[in-house]
Amino acid sequence: MGPHGTRHGGPAIALVCDAPAIGRRLAQDLECLGGSLRSYPAGPATRDALCADPPDLVIAVVMARDPSALCLCQSVGQTEPFAATRLVVLQDTCREIDHRRARALGADASLPLPCDPAQLREAALRLLAEHA
């Protein structure tokens, strides 16, 4: 592992999603980024796993303001083990208050679900490049 969790083959990306169909689609959309993509459910065990090996980028899917997913986002966005980790929050609501909540949790980007795959890749690439 290189700096900030980067593997020699590219960025380390964690996809946190409790909806299997959405997770599979997002994983396909993110394949072009290279590196390693690991999928996790939202929850305390995921936070511990990510804390043990912080990725470069976390993409978290938040459905219906799920408390477990929001808590995980807050941990990634605001705690020391994840200081070098970038966070993208995908939400099934696109109200301005939800985007503000994501930013308050520490998200570097907030996108609505369903999201345009190109928009997600662009956000991920931008964040990875900014914090390389």
Residue pairs with C-beta under 8 A, 6 or more apart in sequence:
1 7
1 12
1 53
2 8
3 84
4 54
4 56
4 84
4 85
4 131
5 12
5 53
5 54
5 55
5 56
5 84
5 85
6 12
6 35
6 56
7 35
7 36
9 34
9 35
9 36
10 33
10 34
10 35
10 36
11 33
11 34
11 35
11 36
11 55
11 56
11 57
11 128
12 35
12 36
12 38
12 53
12 55
12 56
12 57
13 30
13 33
13 35
13 36
13 37
13 38
13 55
13 56
13 57
13 58
13 59
13 124
14 37
14 38
14 39
14 40
14 50
14 55
14 57
14 58
14 59
15 23
15 26
15 27
15 30
15 37
15 38
15 39
15 40
15 59
15 61
16 39
16 40
16 41
16 42
16 46
16 58
16 59
16 60
16 61
16 69
16 72
17 23
17 26
17 39
17 40
17 41
17 42
17 60
17 61
18 41
18 42
18 61
18 63
18 66
18 68
18 69
19 61
19 63
22 61
22 113
23 39
23 61
26 59
26 61
26 90
26 120
27 37
27 39
29 117
29 120
29 121
30 37
30 59
30 120
30 121
30 124
31 37
32 121
33 121
33 124
33 125
33 128
35 56
38 55
40 46
40 49
40 50
42 60
42 66
42 68
42 69
42 72
43 68
43 72
44 68
46 72
47 71
47 72
47 75
47 76
50 58
50 76
50 82
50 85
51 75
51 81
51 82
54 81
54 82
54 84
54 85
55 85
56 84
56 85
56 86
56 128
56 131
57 85
57 86
57 87
57 88
57 124
57 127
57 128
58 76
58 82
58 85
58 86
58 87
58 88
59 88
59 90
59 120
59 124
60 69
60 72
60 73
60 76
60 87
60 88
60 89
60 90
61 69
61 90
61 91
61 113
62 69
62 70
62 73
62 89
62 90
62 91
62 92
62 102
63 69
63 91
63 92
63 113
64 92
65 93
65 98
70 101
70 105
73 87
73 89
73 102
73 105
73 106
73 107
74 105
74 106
75 82
76 82
76 85
76 87
76 106
77 87
77 105
77 106
77 107
78 105
78 106
84 131
86 108
86 109
86 127
86 128
86 130
86 131
87 105
87 106
87 107
87 108
87 109
88 107
88 108
88 109
88 110
88 111
88 120
88 123
88 124
88 127
89 102
89 105
89 107
89 109
89 110
89 111
90 110
90 111
90 112
90 113
90 115
90 120
91 98
91 99
91 102
91 110
91 111
91 112
91 113
92 112
92 113
93 112
94 112
98 110
99 110
102 110
103 110
108 127
109 123
109 126
109 127
111 119
111 120
111 123
